[in-house]
Amino acid sequence: MNHPNPMTTDLLALAEMEAIFLPPISDSELEELAKTNPPLAHKCSGCAYRMGTDAANNPTTAANRDDCDRAGHPFWCHMVRNDLGMPVHLCAGWVDARASLHPSEKGEG
């Protein structure tokens, strides 16, 4: 059985908790962040923004997702991680959701 690394889990939880206290990310900051941490081309099969997935139904993940939406903070894809177990891509579902709230980011404004 594969158990998560408690240190990695703690670091990720701390990073997500600290994000709640940061100011919202601006469009220009998002653009810079996306250059180094691009979202995947499409929502992954387990995306927290895809109805019915384990992530979407997990109260902790759903709360983190909703907190990021409300606060304007990036939400990270949980599918691909670096050697430290930290996410390396912006969540494609979060990028889509943000674009629907900010049409100018899709080039419509």
C-alpha positions in Angstrom: 0.0 0.0 0.0 1.3 3.4 -1.0 1.1 5.9 1.9 1.6 9.6 1.3 4.8 11.1 2.7 3.6 12.9 5.8 6.2 15.7 5.3 5.0 16.3 1.8 1.3 16.2 2.9 2.1 18.7 5.7 4.0 21.0 3.3 1.2 21.0 0.8 -1.4 21.7 3.5 0.7 24.5 4.9 1.1 26.0 1.4 -2.6 25.9 0.8 -3.4 27.3 4.2 -0.9 30.2 3.8 -2.4 31.0 0.4 -5.6 32.0 2.2 -3.8 34.9 3.7 -2.2 36.2 0.5 -3.7 38.9 -1.7 -5.6 37.7 -4.8 -3.4 37.0 -7.8 -3.6 39.6 -10.5 -4.0 38.9 -14.2 -0.3 39.8 -14.9 0.9 37.7 -12.0 -1.2 34.8 -13.3 0.4 35.2 -16.7 3.9 35.0 -15.2 3.0 32.1 -13.0 1.5 30.2 -16.0 4.8 30.6 -17.9 6.7 28.6 -15.3 3.8 26.4 -14.1 1.5 26.0 -17.1 -1.8 24.2 -16.6 -2.3 20.9 -18.4 -4.2 21.3 -21.7 -7.4 19.8 -20.2 -8.9 19.1 -16.8 -7.4 15.8 -15.6 -9.7 12.8 -15.0 -9.6 13.5 -11.2 -10.0 17.2 -11.4 -11.6 18.9 -8.4 -13.5 21.0 -11.0 -15.0 17.9 -12.7 -18.3 16.9 -11.1 -18.3 13.4 -9.5 -14.6 13.0 -9.1 -13.1 11.9 -5.7 -11.4 15.4 -5.5 -14.7 17.2 -6.1 -16.4 15.1 -3.5 -13.7 15.3 -0.9 -14.7 18.0 1.6 -11.2 19.2 2.3 -10.2 19.5 -1.4 -13.6 21.1 -2.2 -13.1 23.6 0.6 -9.6 24.4 -0.6 -10.8 24.8 -4.2 -13.7 27.0 -3.1 -11.4 29.1 -0.8 -9.0 29.7 -3.8 -12.0 30.7 -6.0 -13.3 33.2 -3.4 -9.9 34.6 -2.6 -8.5 34.7 -6.1 -5.6 32.4 -5.4 -4.2 29.8 -7.7 -5.4 26.2 -7.3 -2.9 23.5 -8.2 -3.4 20.3 -10.1 -2.8 17.4 -7.8 -2.0 14.9 -10.6 1.6 15.9 -11.4 4.1 16.6 -8.6 7.8 17.3 -8.4 10.4 15.2 -6.5 9.2 16.9 -3.2 5.6 16.0 -3.8 4.5 19.5 -4.6 2.2 20.3 -7.5 3.9 21.8 -10.6 0.9 22.8 -12.8 -1.9 25.2 -12.3 -5.2 23.3 -12.3 -6.8 23.5 -15.8 -10.2 23.5 -14.2 -9.3 26.5 -12.0 -7.9 28.3 -15.1 -11.2 27.6 -16.9 -13.3 28.7 -14.0 -11.2 31.9 -13.5 -11.5 32.7 -17.3 -15.3 32.3 -17.0 -15.3 34.9 -14.2 -12.8 37.2 -16.0 -13.7 37.1 -19.7 -10.8 39.5 -20.6 -8.4 36.6 -19.8 -9.9 34.7 -22.8 -9.3 37.7 -25.1 -13.0 38.8 -25.1 -12.6 42.0 -23.2 
